[in-house]
Amino acid sequence: MIKRCIPVFILMAAALIYSSCRKEGFLTATTTTNLDEQSVFGDSSRTVGFLANIYSNVGLSASLSRFSYNYIVCGGLEAACDEAEPSHAFSTPATQFATGTVNAGIIGEEPYKTCYSQIRAVNVLLKNIDNAPLRHAYKTQMIAEAHFLRAWFYAILVQHYAGVPLVGDTLLSYDKPIVAKRSTYEECVNYILSELDAAGNILPVTQTGLNYGRASKGACLALKARVLLYAASPLFNGTTLPADAGPGGGVSVDPSLVGYPTTDNNRWKLAEEAAQAVITLGTYTLNTKNDYQTSSPGYGFQGLFPQRVNTEYIFQLMRPTGNSDFENMFLPPSRGSNGTGSFPYQGLVDAFPMKNGKLITDPSSGYDPNDPYKNRDPRLDYSIIHDQTVLLVRTSNGQTNGSAPVNIYVGNYNGVSTGQDAVHQGTLTGYYNNKMLDPEAIAATINHGSDRVQPLMRYAEMLLNYAEAANEYEGPTGNVYAAVEAIRERAGLDPYQLPTGLSQSEMRTYIQNERRIELAYEGHRFWDVRRWKIAPQTENIQSAGMEVDRNNGTVSYKPFNVTKHNFRAAMYLWPFPLSETGKSSELVQNPGY
């Protein structure tokens, strides 16, 4: 313990200075003042605004930059793994993990700083809410939401670092010694589950109307399912990480800090049951609505993301209406983007099967390398912008002027030569991201924005969580088939059915690939390959892009190398920043750093 040297994780001056007097809804952004606790919690609107500010940080777990991982620019976690290339080669966690250069000295303080700041804010709320001039029933719900949010931020911490310090309801201050001793992985998981159970017993199954976006019982069950799935996975279930990665900070690391020292197959059963609990609520369904292309196969997948309210979202980061955040980052230059997103790799493109459900590596799939985007899984076009993808055209005054293909080729086609969107000019890989973009929104405009919100947990993930856990515990049962096939049917595959008689290992491969393409760019892939312990295969790669060469009617497709990725065992977890471990010898560094 260290006297009068408080770690960053308990600092949140802002937790005491938020206020909100506007009448624009629960999740309206608030302003800051010099208000103290008594002033904040002596006013009902300021109390509500205080909780809203905690909600505003829940997107930290997602992969997209700007309003999620605010410290990762030019690409989020998709650019830290085998999904995408960052738009610029700055030294960020994305490039550090991709190239294998990450270490405790250069890693950013986030998410450690933000998560513990929000946990402290929850504790401030719980301490003071009895004094707020609010109805008892409303206070009760706010308290339950606070417990969910505390579990949410601890789950993010455990996802990054495994066992972390559990501070309970304590409000630490500068005039007391600070202990930053890590709790075991098991203790952290159990604490998160207890918080979710307590909150779920009070909260409504879903939130609607003005309360849409707030925590619900469904969100509690979904986060529980995710946490238990991770806990059952090979990285944590019988962890060998200390032996694989070596000492942390020069000292031997207790295995219980980074996982369960012994393997227990029943952990898969707990994960299966938790995901089943979400499914059996009967509240959530896969979206099958699309206001734009109702006749296209798989339209429900594309149509999901522009919808502000739908049957599939379980928990989401609320965004202002009329936003064009994703379009600003990801659209091609000709459509007015600022180029701060990331560019999909060829490996992600190749992971999408043919429309008949067969992988492109299957000789019977019908894949044609000379026409590689023809007859593919409809999710490919909805997720990736490739040469000749048709998009809205933006005029100089922010209006739309019909649609036109994106010219990513090199050469000349229909009298048009290589332009600003071309490979090696507008894109580093020959592709742009299309995932979650609104087909009717354009970049840098207030006239053609989207009402979308950012999904943090959705029903498709729960189906895949269930399928994975059940397959690992019971093998490929009929229920496992049904869960995966529901995803494939909504995707527009024809036939959508999986081959019969799959072994557990074969089903595992299908499930892992479905997660890769269904959940691409949503912040899952980075974590999935780690918890499955396949990162040495997926991350030690030479990433690739695609150059399309056109000479009028002649076209050729030429893969090319992009960035060499490197992975070492330490990178299964994030290092604690040196700015934190230097403040307390109790905070044991993760293995290999």
Secondary structure as a PSIPRED ss2 file (coil, helix, strand):
# PSIPRED VFORMAT (PSIPRED V4.0)

   1 M C   1.000  0.000  0.000
   2 I E   0.000  0.000  1.000
   3 K C   1.000  0.000  0.000
   4 R C   1.000  0.000  0.000
   5 C C   1.000  0.000  0.000
   6 I C   1.000  0.000  0.000
   7 P C   1.000  0.000  0.000
   8 V H   0.000  1.000  0.000
   9 F H   0.000  1.000  0.000
  10 I H   0.000  1.000  0.000
  11 L C   1.000  0.000  0.000
  12 M C   1.000  0.000  0.000
  13 A H   0.000  1.000  0.000
  14 A H   0.000  1.000  0.000
  15 A H   0.000  1.000  0.000
  16 L H   0.000  1.000  0.000
  17 I C   1.000  0.000  0.000
  18 Y E   0.000  0.000  1.000
  19 S E   0.000  0.000  1.000
  20 S C   1.000  0.000  0.000
  21 C C   1.000  0.000  0.000
  22 R C   1.000  0.000  0.000
  23 K C   1.000  0.000  0.000
  24 E C   1.000  0.000  0.000
  25 G C   1.000  0.000  0.000
  26 F C   1.000  0.000  0.000
  27 L C   1.000  0.000  0.000
  28 T C   1.000  0.000  0.000
  29 A C   1.000  0.000  0.000
  30 T C   1.000  0.000  0.000
  31 T E   0.000  0.000  1.000
  32 T E   0.000  0.000  1.000
  33 T C   1.000  0.000  0.000
  34 N C   1.000  0.000  0.000
  35 L C   1.000  0.000  0.000
  36 D C   1.000  0.000  0.000
  37 E H   0.000  1.000  0.000
  38 Q H   0.000  1.000  0.000
  39 S H   0.000  1.000  0.000
  40 V H   0.000  1.000  0.000
  41 F H   0.000  1.000  0.000
  42 G C   1.000  0.000  0.000
  43 D C   1.000  0.000  0.000
  44 S H   0.000  1.000  0.000
  45 S H   0.000  1.000  0.000
  46 R H   0.000  1.000  0.000
  47 T H   0.000  1.000  0.000
  48 V H   0.000  1.000  0.000
  49 G H   0.000  1.000  0.000
  50 F H   0.000  1.000  0.000
  51 L H   0.000  1.000  0.000
  52 A H   0.000  1.000  0.000
  53 N H   0.000  1.000  0.000
  54 I H   0.000  1.000  0.000
  55 Y H   0.000  1.000  0.000
  56 S C   1.000  0.000  0.000
  57 N C   1.000  0.000  0.000
  58 V H   0.000  1.000  0.000
  59 G H   0.000  1.000  0.000
  60 L H   0.000  1.000  0.000
  61 S H   0.000  1.000  0.000
  62 A C   1.000  0.000  0.000
  63 S C   1.000  0.000  0.000
  64 L C   1.000  0.000  0.000
  65 S E   0.000  0.000  1.000
  66 R C   1.000  0.000  0.000
  67 F C   1.000  0.000  0.000
  68 S C   1.000  0.000  0.000
  69 Y E   0.000  0.000  1.000
  70 N C   1.000  0.000  0.000
  71 Y C   1.000  0.000  0.000
  72 I C   1.000  0.000  0.000
  73 V C   1.000  0.000  0.000
  74 C C   1.000  0.000  0.000
  75 G C   1.000  0.000  0.000
  76 G C   1.000  0.000  0.000
  77 L H   0.000  1.000  0.000
  78 E H   0.000  1.000  0.000
  79 A H   0.000  1.000  0.000
  80 A H   0.000  1.000  0.000
  81 C C   1.000  0.000  0.000
  82 D C   1.000  0.000  0.000
  83 E C   1.000  0.000  0.000
  84 A E   0.000  0.000  1.000
  85 E E   0.000  0.000  1.000
  86 P E   0.000  0.000  1.000
  87 S C   1.000  0.000  0.000
  88 H C   1.000  0.000  0.000
  89 A C   1.000  0.000  0.000
  90 F C   1.000  0.000  0.000
  91 S C   1.000  0.000  0.000
  92 T C   1.000  0.000  0.000
  93 P H   0.000  1.000  0.000
  94 A H   0.000  1.000  0.000
  95 T H   0.000  1.000  0.000
  96 Q H   0.000  1.000  0.000
  97 F H   0.000  1.000  0.000
  98 A H   0.000  1.000  0.000
  99 T H   0.000  1.000  0.000
 100 G C   1.000  0.000  0.000
 101 T C   1.000  0.000  0.000
 102 V C   1.000  0.000  0.000
 103 N C   1.000  0.000  0.000
 104 A C   1.000  0.000  0.000
 105 G C   1.000  0.000  0.000
 106 I C   1.000  0.000  0.000
 107 I C   1.000  0.000  0.000
 108 G C   1.000  0.000  0.000
 109 E C   1.000  0.000  0.000
 110 E C   1.000  0.000  0.000
 111 P C   1.000  0.000  0.000
 112 Y H   0.000  1.000  0.000
 113 K H   0.000  1.000  0.000
 114 T H   0.000  1.000  0.000
 115 C H   0.000  1.000  0.000
 116 Y H   0.000  1.000  0.000
 117 S H   0.000  1.000  0.000
 118 Q H   0.000  1.000  0.000
 119 I H   0.000  1.000  0.000
 120 R H   0.000  1.000  0.000
 121 A H   0.000  1.000  0.000
 122 V H   0.000  1.000  0.000
 123 N H   0.000  1.000  0.000
 124 V H   0.000  1.000  0.000
 125 L H   0.000  1.000  0.000
 126 L H   0.000  1.000  0.000
 127 K H   0.000  1.000  0.000
 128 N H   0.000  1.000  0.000
 129 I H   0.000  1.000  0.000
 130 D H   0.000  1.000  0.000
 131 N H   0.000  1.000  0.000
 132 A C   1.000  0.000  0.000
 133 P C   1.000  0.000  0.000
 134 L C   1.000  0.000  0.000
 135 R C   1.000  0.000  0.000
 136 H H   0.000  1.000  0.000
 137 A H   0.000  1.000  0.000
 138 Y H   0.000  1.000  0.000
 139 K H   0.000  1.000  0.000
 140 T H   0.000  1.000  0.000
 141 Q H   0.000  1.000  0.000
 142 M H   0.000  1.000  0.000
 143 I H   0.000  1.000  0.000
 144 A H   0.000  1.000  0.000
 145 E H   0.000  1.000  0.000
 146 A H   0.000  1.000  0.000
 147 H H   0.000  1.000  0.000
 148 F H   0.000  1.000  0.000
 149 L H   0.000  1.000  0.000
 150 R H   0.000  1.000  0.000
 151 A H   0.000  1.000  0.000
 152 W H   0.000  1.000  0.000
 153 F H   0.000  1.000  0.000
 154 Y H   0.000  1.000  0.000
 155 A H   0.000  1.000  0.000
 156 I H   0.000  1.000  0.000
 157 L H   0.000  1.000  0.000
 158 V H   0.000  1.000  0.000
 159 Q H   0.000  1.000  0.000
 160 H H   0.000  1.000  0.000
 161 Y H   0.000  1.000  0.000
 162 A C   1.000  0.000  0.000
 163 G C   1.000  0.000  0.000
 164 V C   1.000  0.000  0.000
 165 P C   1.000  0.000  0.000
 166 L C   1.000  0.000  0.000
 167 V C   1.000  0.000  0.000
 168 G C   1.000  0.000  0.000
 169 D C   1.000  0.000  0.000
 170 T C   1.000  0.000  0.000
 171 L C   1.000  0.000  0.000
 172 L C   1.000  0.000  0.000
 173 S C   1.000  0.000  0.000
 174 Y C   1.000  0.000  0.000
 175 D C   1.000  0.000  0.000
 176 K C   1.000  0.000  0.000
 177 P C   1.000  0.000  0.000
 178 I E   0.000  0.000  1.000
 179 V C   1.000  0.000  0.000
 180 A C   1.000  0.000  0.000
 181 K C   1.000  0.000  0.000
 182 R C   1.000  0.000  0.000
 183 S C   1.000  0.000  0.000
 184 T C   1.000  0.000  0.000
 185 Y H   0.000  1.000  0.000
 186 E H   0.000  1.000  0.000
 187 E H   0.000  1.000  0.000
 188 C H   0.000  1.000  0.000
 189 V H   0.000  1.000  0.000
 190 N H   0.000  1.000  0.000
 191 Y H   0.000  1.000  0.000
 192 I H   0.000  1.000  0.000
 193 L H   0.000  1.000  0.000
 194 S H   0.000  1.000  0.000
 195 E H   0.000  1.000  0.000
 196 L H   0.000  1.000  0.000
 197 D H   0.000  1.000  0.000
 198 A H   0.000  1.000  0.000
 199 A H   0.000  1.000  0.000
 200 G H   0.000  1.000  0.000
 201 N C   1.000  0.000  0.000
 202 I C   1.000  0.000  0.000
 203 L C   1.000  0.000  0.000
 204 P C   1.000  0.000  0.000
 205 V C   1.000  0.000  0.000
 206 T C   1.000  0.000  0.000
 207 Q C   1.000  0.000  0.000
 208 T C   1.000  0.000  0.000
 209 G H   0.000  1.000  0.000
 210 L H   0.000  1.000  0.000
 211 N H   0.000  1.000  0.000
 212 Y C   1.000  0.000  0.000
 213 G C   1.000  0.000  0.000
 214 R C   1.000  0.000  0.000
 215 A C   1.000  0.000  0.000
 216 S C   1.000  0.000  0.000
 217 K H   0.000  1.000  0.000
 218 G H   0.000  1.000  0.000
 219 A H   0.000  1.000  0.000
 220 C H   0.000  1.000  0.000
 221 L H   0.000  1.000  0.000
 222 A H   0.000  1.000  0.000
 223 L H   0.000  1.000  0.000
 224 K H   0.000  1.000  0.000
 225 A H   0.000  1.000  0.000
 226 R H   0.000  1.000  0.000
 227 V H   0.000  1.000  0.000
 228 L H   0.000  1.000  0.000
 229 L H   0.000  1.000  0.000
 230 Y H   0.000  1.000  0.000
 231 A H   0.000  1.000  0.000
 232 A H   0.000  1.000  0.000
 233 S C   1.000  0.000  0.000
 234 P C   1.000  0.000  0.000
 235 L C   1.000  0.000  0.000
 236 F C   1.000  0.000  0.000
 237 N E   0.000  0.000  1.000
 238 G C   1.000  0.000  0.000
 239 T C   1.000  0.000  0.000
 240 T C   1.000  0.000  0.000
 241 L H   0.000  1.000  0.000
 242 P H   0.000  1.000  0.000
 243 A H   0.000  1.000  0.000
 244 D H   0.000  1.000  0.000
 245 A H   0.000  1.000  0.000
 246 G C   1.000  0.000  0.000
 247 P C   1.000  0.000  0.000
 248 G E   0.000  0.000  1.000
 249 G C   1.000  0.000  0.000
 250 G C   1.000  0.000  0.000
 251 V E   0.000  0.000  1.000
 252 S C   1.000  0.000  0.000
 253 V C   1.000  0.000  0.000
 254 D C   1.000  0.000  0.000
 255 P H   0.000  1.000  0.000
 256 S H   0.000  1.000  0.000
 257 L H   0.000  1.000  0.000
 258 V C   1.000  0.000  0.000
 259 G C   1.000  0.000  0.000
 260 Y E   0.000  0.000  1.000
 261 P C   1.000  0.000  0.000
 262 T C   1.000  0.000  0.000
 263 T C   1.000  0.000  0.000
 264 D C   1.000  0.000  0.000
 265 N C   1.000  0.000  0.000
 266 N H   0.000  1.000  0.000
 267 R H   0.000  1.000  0.000
 268 W H   0.000  1.000  0.000
 269 K H   0.000  1.000  0.000
 270 L H   0.000  1.000  0.000
 271 A H   0.000  1.000  0.000
 272 E H   0.000  1.000  0.000
 273 E H   0.000  1.000  0.000
 274 A H   0.000  1.000  0.000
 275 A H   0.000  1.000  0.000
 276 Q H   0.000  1.000  0.000
 277 A H   0.000  1.000  0.000
 278 V H   0.000  1.000  0.000
 279 I H   0.000  1.000  0.000
 280 T C   1.000  0.000  0.000
 281 L C   1.000  0.000  0.000
 282 G C   1.000  0.000  0.000
 283 T C   1.000  0.000  0.000
 284 Y C   1.000  0.000  0.000
 285 T C   1.000  0.000  0.000
 286 L C   1.000  0.000  0.000
 287 N C   1.000  0.000  0.000
 288 T C   1.000  0.000  0.000
 289 K C   1.000  0.000  0.000
 290 N C   1.000  0.000  0.000
 291 D C   1.000  0.000  0.000
 292 Y C   1.000  0.000  0.000
 293 Q C   1.000  0.000  0.000
 294 T C   1.000  0.000  0.000
 295 S C   1.000  0.000  0.000
 296 S C   1.000  0.000  0.000
 297 P C   1.000  0.000  0.000
 298 G C   1.000  0.000  0.000
 299 Y H   0.000  1.000  0.000
 300 G H   0.000  1.000  0.000
 301 F H   0.000  1.000  0.000
 302 Q H   0.000  1.000  0.000
 303 G H   0.000  1.000  0.000
 304 L H   0.000  1.000  0.000
 305 F C   1.000  0.000  0.000
 306 P C   1.000  0.000  0.000
 307 Q C   1.000  0.000  0.000
 308 R C   1.000  0.000  0.000
 309 V C   1.000  0.000  0.000
 310 N C   1.000  0.000  0.000
 311 T C   1.000  0.000  0.000
 312 E C   1.000  0.000  0.000
 313 Y E   0.000  0.000  1.000
 314 I E   0.000  0.000  1.000
 315 F E   0.000  0.000  1.000
 316 Q E   0.000  0.000  1.000
 317 L E   0.000  0.000  1.000
 318 M C   1.000  0.000  0.000
 319 R C   1.000  0.000  0.000
 320 P C   1.000  0.000  0.000
 321 T C   1.000  0.000  0.000
 322 G C   1.000  0.000  0.000
 323 N E   0.000  0.000  1.000
 324 S C   1.000  0.000  0.000
 325 D H   0.000  1.000  0.000
 326 F H   0.000  1.000  0.000
 327 E H   0.000  1.000  0.000
 328 N H   0.000  1.000  0.000
 329 M H   0.000  1.000  0.000
 330 F H   0.000  1.000  0.000
 331 L C   1.000  0.000  0.000
 332 P C   1.000  0.000  0.000
 333 P H   0.000  1.000  0.000
 334 S H   0.000  1.000  0.000
 335 R H   0.000  1.000  0.000
 336 G C   1.000  0.000  0.000
 337 S C   1.000  0.000  0.000
 338 N C   1.000  0.000  0.000
 339 G C   1.000  0.000  0.000
 340 T C   1.000  0.000  0.000
 341 G C   1.000  0.000  0.000
 342 S E   0.000  0.000  1.000
 343 F E   0.000  0.000  1.000
 344 P E   0.000  0.000  1.000
 345 Y C   1.000  0.000  0.000
 346 Q H   0.000  1.000  0.000
 347 G H   0.000  1.000  0.000
 348 L H   0.000  1.000  0.000
 349 V H   0.000  1.000  0.000
 350 D H   0.000  1.000  0.000
 351 A H   0.000  1.000  0.000
 352 F C   1.000  0.000  0.000
 353 P C   1.000  0.000  0.000
 354 M E   0.000  0.000  1.000
 355 K C   1.000  0.000  0.000
 356 N C   1.000  0.000  0.000
 357 G C   1.000  0.000  0.000
 358 K C   1.000  0.000  0.000
 359 L C   1.000  0.000  0.000
 360 I C   1.000  0.000  0.000
 361 T C   1.000  0.000  0.000
 362 D C   1.000  0.000  0.000
 363 P C   1.000  0.000  0.000
 364 S C   1.000  0.000  0.000
 365 S C   1.000  0.000  0.000
 366 G C   1.000  0.000  0.000
 367 Y C   1.000  0.000  0.000
 368 D C   1.000  0.000  0.000
 369 P C   1.000  0.000  0.000
 370 N C   1.000  0.000  0.000
 371 D C   1.000  0.000  0.000
 372 P C   1.000  0.000  0.000
 373 Y C   1.000  0.000  0.000
 374 K C   1.000  0.000  0.000
 375 N C   1.000  0.000  0.000
 376 R E   0.000  0.000  1.000
 377 D C   1.000  0.000  0.000
 378 P H   0.000  1.000  0.000
 379 R H   0.000  1.000  0.000
 380 L H   0.000  1.000  0.000
 381 D H   0.000  1.000  0.000
 382 Y H   0.000  1.000  0.000
 383 S H   0.000  1.000  0.000
 384 I E   0.000  0.000  1.000
 385 I E   0.000  0.000  1.000
 386 H C   1.000  0.000  0.000
 387 D C   1.000  0.000  0.000
 388 Q C   1.000  0.000  0.000
 389 T C   1.000  0.000  0.000
 390 V E   0.000  0.000  1.000
 391 L E   0.000  0.000  1.000
 392 L E   0.000  0.000  1.000
 393 V E   0.000  0.000  1.000
 394 R E   0.000  0.000  1.000
 395 T C   1.000  0.000  0.000
 396 S C   1.000  0.000  0.000
 397 N C   1.000  0.000  0.000
 398 G C   1.000  0.000  0.000
 399 Q C   1.000  0.000  0.000
 400 T E   0.000  0.000  1.000
 401 N E   0.000  0.000  1.000
 402 G E   0.000  0.000  1.000
 403 S E   0.000  0.000  1.000
 404 A E   0.000  0.000  1.000
 405 P E   0.000  0.000  1.000
 406 V C   1.000  0.000  0.000
 407 N C   1.000  0.000  0.000
 408 I C   1.000  0.000  0.000
 409 Y C   1.000  0.000  0.000
 410 V E   0.000  0.000  1.000
 411 G E   0.000  0.000  1.000
 412 N E   0.000  0.000  1.000
 413 Y E   0.000  0.000  1.000
 414 N C   1.000  0.000  0.000
 415 G C   1.000  0.000  0.000
 416 V E   0.000  0.000  1.000
 417 S E   0.000  0.000  1.000
 418 T C   1.000  0.000  0.000
 419 G C   1.000  0.000  0.000
 420 Q C   1.000  0.000  0.000
 421 D C   1.000  0.000  0.000
 422 A C   1.000  0.000  0.000
 423 V E   0.000  0.000  1.000
 424 H C   1.000  0.000  0.000
 425 Q C   1.000  0.000  0.000
 426 G C   1.000  0.000  0.000
 427 T E   0.000  0.000  1.000
 428 L C   1.000  0.000  0.000
 429 T C   1.000  0.000  0.000
 430 G C   1.000  0.000  0.000
 431 Y C   1.000  0.000  0.000
 432 Y E   0.000  0.000  1.000
 433 N E   0.000  0.000  1.000
 434 N C   1.000  0.000  0.000
 435 K C   1.000  0.000  0.000
 436 M C   1.000  0.000  0.000
 437 L C   1.000  0.000  0.000
 438 D C   1.000  0.000  0.000
 439 P C   1.000  0.000  0.000
 440 E C   1.000  0.000  0.000
 441 A C   1.000  0.000  0.000
 442 I C   1.000  0.000  0.000
 443 A C   1.000  0.000  0.000
 444 A C   1.000  0.000  0.000
 445 T C   1.000  0.000  0.000
 446 I C   1.000  0.000  0.000
 447 N C   1.000  0.000  0.000
 448 H C   1.000  0.000  0.000
 449 G C   1.000  0.000  0.000
 450 S E   0.000  0.000  1.000
 451 D C   1.000  0.000  0.000
 452 R C   1.000  0.000  0.000
 453 V C   1.000  0.000  0.000
 454 Q E   0.000  0.000  1.000
 455 P E   0.000  0.000  1.000
 456 L E   0.000  0.000  1.000
 457 M E   0.000  0.000  1.000
 458 R E   0.000  0.000  1.000
 459 Y H   0.000  1.000  0.000
 460 A H   0.000  1.000  0.000
 461 E H   0.000  1.000  0.000
 462 M H   0.000  1.000  0.000
 463 L H   0.000  1.000  0.000
 464 L H   0.000  1.000  0.000
 465 N H   0.000  1.000  0.000
 466 Y H   0.000  1.000  0.000
 467 A H   0.000  1.000  0.000
 468 E H   0.000  1.000  0.000
 469 A H   0.000  1.000  0.000
 470 A H   0.000  1.000  0.000
 471 N H   0.000  1.000  0.000
 472 E H   0.000  1.000  0.000
 473 Y H   0.000  1.000  0.000
 474 E H   0.000  1.000  0.000
 475 G C   1.000  0.000  0.000
 476 P C   1.000  0.000  0.000
 477 T C   1.000  0.000  0.000
 478 G H   0.000  1.000  0.000
 479 N H   0.000  1.000  0.000
 480 V H   0.000  1.000  0.000
 481 Y H   0.000  1.000  0.000
 482 A H   0.000  1.000  0.000
 483 A H   0.000  1.000  0.000
 484 V H   0.000  1.000  0.000
 485 E H   0.000  1.000  0.000
 486 A H   0.000  1.000  0.000
 487 I H   0.000  1.000  0.000
 488 R H   0.000  1.000  0.000
 489 E H   0.000  1.000  0.000
 490 R H   0.000  1.000  0.000
 491 A H   0.000  1.000  0.000
 492 G C   1.000  0.000  0.000
 493 L C   1.000  0.000  0.000
 494 D C   1.000  0.000  0.000
 495 P C   1.000  0.000  0.000
 496 Y C   1.000  0.000  0.000
 497 Q C   1.000  0.000  0.000
 498 L C   1.000  0.000  0.000
 499 P C   1.000  0.000  0.000
 500 T C   1.000  0.000  0.000
 501 G C   1.000  0.000  0.000
 502 L C   1.000  0.000  0.000
 503 S C   1.000  0.000  0.000
 504 Q H   0.000  1.000  0.000
 505 S H   0.000  1.000  0.000
 506 E H   0.000  1.000  0.000
 507 M H   0.000  1.000  0.000
 508 R H   0.000  1.000  0.000
 509 T H   0.000  1.000  0.000
 510 Y H   0.000  1.000  0.000
 511 I H   0.000  1.000  0.000
 512 Q H   0.000  1.000  0.000
 513 N H   0.000  1.000  0.000
 514 E H   0.000  1.000  0.000
 515 R H   0.000  1.000  0.000
 516 R H   0.000  1.000  0.000
 517 I H   0.000  1.000  0.000
 518 E H   0.000  1.000  0.000
 519 L C   1.000  0.000  0.000
 520 A C   1.000  0.000  0.000
 521 Y C   1.000  0.000  0.000
 522 E C   1.000  0.000  0.000
 523 G C   1.000  0.000  0.000
 524 H C   1.000  0.000  0.000
 525 R H   0.000  1.000  0.000
 526 F H   0.000  1.000  0.000
 527 W H   0.000  1.000  0.000
 528 D H   0.000  1.000  0.000
 529 V H   0.000  1.000  0.000
 530 R H   0.000  1.000  0.000
 531 R H   0.000  1.000  0.000
 532 W C   1.000  0.000  0.000
 533 K C   1.000  0.000  0.000
 534 I C   1.000  0.000  0.000
 535 A H   0.000  1.000  0.000
 536 P H   0.000  1.000  0.000
 537 Q H   0.000  1.000  0.000
 538 T H   0.000  1.000  0.000
 539 E C   1.000  0.000  0.000
 540 N C   1.000  0.000  0.000
 541 I C   1.000  0.000  0.000
 542 Q E   0.000  0.000  1.000
 543 S E   0.000  0.000  1.000
 544 A E   0.000  0.000  1.000
 545 G E   0.000  0.000  1.000
 546 M E   0.000  0.000  1.000
 547 E E   0.000  0.000  1.000
 548 V E   0.000  0.000  1.000
 549 D E   0.000  0.000  1.000
 550 R E   0.000  0.000  1.000
 551 N E   0.000  0.000  1.000
 552 N C   1.000  0.000  0.000
 553 G C   1.000  0.000  0.000
 554 T E   0.000  0.000  1.000
 555 V E   0.000  0.000  1.000
 556 S E   0.000  0.000  1.000
 557 Y E   0.000  0.000  1.000
 558 K E   0.000  0.000  1.000
 559 P E   0.000  0.000  1.000
 560 F E   0.000  0.000  1.000
 561 N E   0.000  0.000  1.000
 562 V E   0.000  0.000  1.000
 563 T E   0.000  0.000  1.000
 564 K E   0.000  0.000  1.000
 565 H C   1.000  0.000  0.000
 566 N C   1.000  0.000  0.000
 567 F C   1.000  0.000  0.000
 568 R C   1.000  0.000  0.000
 569 A H   0.000  1.000  0.000
 570 A H   0.000  1.000  0.000
 571 M H   0.000  1.000  0.000
 572 Y H   0.000  1.000  0.000
 573 L C   1.000  0.000  0.000
 574 W C   1.000  0.000  0.000
 575 P C   1.000  0.000  0.000
 576 F C   1.000  0.000  0.000
 577 P C   1.000  0.000  0.000
 578 L H   0.000  1.000  0.000
 579 S H   0.000  1.000  0.000
 580 E H   0.000  1.000  0.000
 581 T H   0.000  1.000  0.000
 582 G C   1.000  0.000  0.000
 583 K C   1.000  0.000  0.000
 584 S C   1.000  0.000  0.000
 585 S C   1.000  0.000  0.000
 586 E C   1.000  0.000  0.000
 587 L C   1.000  0.000  0.000
 588 V C   1.000  0.000  0.000
 589 Q C   1.000  0.000  0.000
 590 N C   1.000  0.000  0.000
 591 P C   1.000  0.000  0.000
 592 G C   1.000  0.000  0.000
 593 Y C   1.000  0.000  0.000
